[in-house]
Amino acid sequence: MRVFITGANRGLGLELTRQYLERGDHVFAASRNPTDAAELQQLHQQYSDRLVLLPLDVTNAASIEAAVQTVRNNTDALDVLINNAGVYPHAGSGDAHQRLGQLTHDDAIETMQVNAIGPLLVSQALLPLLRAGRKGRILSISSGQGSLTWKATGDPYHYSASKSALNMYMRSLAAEIGHMGLISVLVDPGWMRTDMGGDHATQEPADSARGIIRLADQLHAEENGSFVTWQGQPVPW
Ligand SMILES: NC(=O)c1ccc[n+]([C@@H]2O[C@H](COP(=O)([O-])OP(=O)(O)OC[C@H]3O[C@@H](n4cnc5c(N)ncnc54)[C@H](OP(=O)(O)O)[C@@H]3O)[C@@H](O)[C@H]2O)c1
């Protein structure tokens, strides 16, 4: 399988990259600064024939275009895209900056660009390659925080809104690409011990990655446009 992963240098993206490589797949691991990504560089030494490291800032159009070109230089198709890159402003700062009284334009715009608009535009740019792949699948890493049904607190304003926007973008995309034989789903990866999730999180990113890879393997056309957990359970919109 040929898999493209954004935000591959740490957290969930790194685990997804590692596990796809361990089972023999080809991975395009995109990160903002591949030269500084020590773990990715190490994986590259081990799997140089199946791992391509490429720079990608999902908020930058020229960067997206260059990444597509790099993939094209290596292959004529992709089977799986995982929109994993994401931000949670002030994560781990010990203070909830996404609450009323502390909300800023800058935090709002950055969160929306990285978490919602970026994944949509990356998907658009890679669509021709996914159409040429086997059962092209787009898995976008969302969050239970993006569920309108579950929303019971103000904080985090921006993060929740950005994941709801991501959900709508990807459901819109699903409505349009289903007839091409492509599948787009939203995945809640659970609360993971990463830089974003913090030390108190309930699960390891390796477990979420394992579940997400299984999910990607087993996706059917009927699941196009759905919002599920890393274990495949439906999440209320
Ligand atoms: N951790 C959780 O508990 C949790 C729960 C629900 C959902 N999620 C979602 O799961 C995904 C992965 O989260 P994580 O916990 O692994 O987070 P993380 O450890 O903070 O990693 C975030 C990744 O996103 C990348 N990124 C940020 N801005 C970017 C940009 N403009 N362009 C490209 N890459 C960018 C980061 O790259 P740099 O190293 O360059 O900053 C990093 O690779 C995210 O979408 C997150 O919202 C996480």
The ligand as a MOL file (V3000), in Angstrom:
LIG
                    3D

  0  0  0     0  0            999 V3000
M  V30 BEGIN CTAB
M  V30 COUNTS 48 52 0 0 0
M  V30 BEGIN ATOM
M  V30 1 N -3.5200 13.7630 21.5560 0
M  V30 2 C -4.8110 13.6200 21.7200 0
M  V30 3 O -5.2810 13.2630 22.8020 0
M  V30 4 C -5.7610 13.8470 20.5700 0
M  V30 5 C -7.1300 13.6490 20.8060 0
M  V30 6 C -8.0300 13.8210 19.7490 0
M  V30 7 C -7.5330 14.1730 18.5050 0
M  V30 8 N -6.2010 14.3790 18.3040 0 CHG=1
M  V30 9 C -5.7380 14.7160 16.9520 0
M  V30 10 O -4.7890 13.7570 16.5300 0
M  V30 11 C -3.8680 14.3430 15.5930 0
M  V30 12 C -2.4480 14.0620 16.0500 0
M  V30 13 O -2.2790 14.6390 17.3400 0
M  V30 14 P -1.0190 14.3570 18.2670 0
M  V30 15 O -1.5560 14.1350 19.6200 0
M  V30 16 O -0.1070 13.3810 17.6400 0 CHG=-1
M  V30 17 O -0.3680 15.8400 18.2490 0
M  V30 18 P 1.1350 16.3440 18.3990 0
M  V30 19 O 1.9720 15.3220 19.0940 0
M  V30 20 O 1.0210 17.7170 18.9770 0
M  V30 21 O 1.6190 16.4220 16.8690 0
M  V30 22 C 1.0230 17.3210 15.9870 0
M  V30 23 C 1.6460 17.1610 14.6100 0
M  V30 24 O 1.0200 18.1140 13.7270 0
M  V30 25 C 2.0590 18.8150 13.0450 0
M  V30 26 N 1.6670 20.1460 12.5820 0
M  V30 27 C 1.2530 21.2040 13.3060 0
M  V30 28 N 1.0400 22.2670 12.5030 0
M  V30 29 C 1.3320 21.8590 11.2320 0
M  V30 30 C 1.3050 22.4860 9.9740 0
M  V30 31 N 0.9510 23.7630 9.8120 0
M  V30 32 N 1.6460 21.7570 8.8840 0
M  V30 33 C 2.0160 20.4590 9.0100 0
M  V30 34 N 2.0860 19.8070 10.1870 0
M  V30 35 C 1.7330 20.5150 11.2760 0
M  V30 36 C 3.1890 18.8880 14.0710 0
M  V30 37 O 4.3910 19.2360 13.4380 0
M  V30 38 P 5.5540 20.1110 14.1760 0
M  V30 39 O 6.3560 19.1240 14.9740 0
M  V30 40 O 6.2850 20.7400 13.0580 0
M  V30 41 O 4.8490 21.1110 15.0670 0
M  V30 42 C 3.1490 17.4650 14.5980 0
M  V30 43 O 3.7780 16.5910 13.7080 0
M  V30 44 C -4.2410 15.8290 15.5500 0
M  V30 45 O -5.0660 16.0940 14.4480 0
M  V30 46 C -5.0120 16.0370 16.8460 0
M  V30 47 O -5.8900 17.1370 16.7790 0
M  V30 48 C -5.3060 14.2170 19.3170 0
M  V30 END ATOM
M  V30 BEGIN BOND
M  V30 1 1 1 2
M  V30 2 2 2 3
M  V30 3 1 2 4
M  V30 4 1 4 5
M  V30 5 2 4 48
M  V30 6 2 5 6
M  V30 7 1 6 7
M  V30 8 2 7 8
M  V30 9 1 8 9
M  V30 10 1 8 48
M  V30 11 1 9 10
M  V30 12 1 9 46
M  V30 13 1 10 11
M  V30 14 1 11 12
M  V30 15 1 11 44
M  V30 16 1 12 13
M  V30 17 1 13 14
M  V30 18 2 14 15
M  V30 19 1 14 16
M  V30 20 1 14 17
M  V30 21 1 17 18
M  V30 22 2 18 19
M  V30 23 1 18 20
M  V30 24 1 18 21
M  V30 25 1 21 22
M  V30 26 1 22 23
M  V30 27 1 23 24
M  V30 28 1 23 42
M  V30 29 1 24 25
M  V30 30 1 25 26
M  V30 31 1 25 36
M  V30 32 1 26 27
M  V30 33 1 26 35
M  V30 34 2 27 28
M  V30 35 1 28 29
M  V30 36 1 29 30
M  V30 37 2 29 35
M  V30 38 1 30 31
M  V30 39 2 30 32
M  V30 40 1 32 33
M  V30 41 2 33 34
M  V30 42 1 34 35
M  V30 43 1 36 37
M  V30 44 1 36 42
M  V30 45 1 37 38
M  V30 46 2 38 39
M  V30 47 1 38 40
M  V30 48 1 38 41
M  V30 49 1 42 43
M  V30 50 1 44 45
M  V30 51 1 44 46
M  V30 52 1 46 47
M  V30 END BOND
M  V30 END CTAB
M  END
